[in-house]
Amino acid sequence: MKLVVAGTMALDTIETPFGRAERIVGGAATYIALAAARYIRPIGIVSIIGNDFPADMLQALEQRGVDLQGVVRHLTRPSFFWAGRYHADMQSRDTLETQLNVLEEFPETVPQAYRSAEYLLLG
């Protein structure tokens, strides 16, 4: 494994002066892996998702060459959730709500295939 990303895969509700999006895919690890996959492979993710995380996003990650063996899916709890409101400058924001949910059970082990990664990025 060249790069391992350890961090959040989440669902977000985002408010801006221009609109609102409910329960969209978020999380630093999700988007770090998607962006990095354009430049470096193989990539693995260490994270935990809930029973509500969209399967099509997992497929999108895999289609871009991201290995998901380090992603644990909890079958009875929802995903980490964050809600925020961005200000007019689109740079500052307020957190409206945070629900840790499955994040309280973040995986304690890293797959063997990930342990010799050249790079580790925490997100």
N, C-alpha and C positions, 0 to 999 in steps of 0.2 A: 504494500500500500504506500503510495507516495504522500498523500495528505489525509489526515483524519480530522474531522470537524466534530467537536463535542459541544453540545448546547441545546437550545430550545427549538422545538418544532411546535407551533402553536396555532391557535385560532384567535383572530383579532377583530375587534370592531373599531373602526377608524372614523372620526368626524373631522372634517375640514370646513373652511368657509365655503367650499364649493360642493359639498355633499357628504354623504354618509355611506359606508360599506359595512355590512353586518357579517360577522363570523367568516371572514376571509382568511386564507392561509397566511400565517406569519411565522415568526421565529427566526432568530439569527442563523441557526444551523441550516435551516431550509434554504435561505437565500444565499448564504456563503457558499454552500455546496453547488447550487445552481450556477452561480457566477463563476466559481473556480473551475467548474467542469469545462468551461470554454477554453481553458488554458493548461490544465494539468489533470492527469489521470494516472492511476486510479485514485478515487476518492471514497472514503468511508465515513459514515455518520454514526456517532454514539448519541442516542437520545431516547426519549420515551414519548409515545403518543397515546391518545385515548381512543375509545371506540367510535368517536365522531370525526376522526381525522380523515379527510377525503382520500379515497383509494386512487383517484385520478392524479393527485399530486404525487403519491408514491410512484405511480407508473411514470410520470413525467421525470422524476429524479432518476429512476432506473434507465429510462430511455436516453438520458444524457450521461450515462456511465457511472452513476453514483451507486455504490454498494450500500445496501440497507441491512446487512446482517447484524449491525450494532444498534438497530432501532427496535425497541421493544414496544409492542402494541398491548396496552391494557384492555382487556375485554369488557370490563364492567364500569370503568370510570372515564369521564370526559378528559379531553386534552387540556393542557395549560391554556388559559385564556387571558387576554389583555385587552382593555378598552382605553382609548385615548382620544383627546381632542387637540388638534393642531391649530395654532394661532394663525393670524393673517400672514405672517412672515414665512409660514410653513417650515420654520426651523425650531421654534419652541413649541412645547406641548405640555399638556397636563394628563396625568394618568387618572382615569375615571374609575377603573376597576381592575383588579388582578385576582384571578382564581388559580391557585397553584395546581389543584386537581392531581393529575398523574405525576407532575413534577416533584411531588413529595416522595416519589418512589424512583427517582432517577437511577438508572442502571449503575451498579457498583463494579461491574466487570467490563473489560474491553475485549472484543473478540481477538483470538490469537493472531489472526491474519492482519490485524491493525497494529500490533505491538511493535513492529519494526518500521513504522511509518517514518519517512524523512521529516515530515512537518506535522505539527499538531496546532490546530487553531481552535481557540475557545470562543464560543459565541452565544 
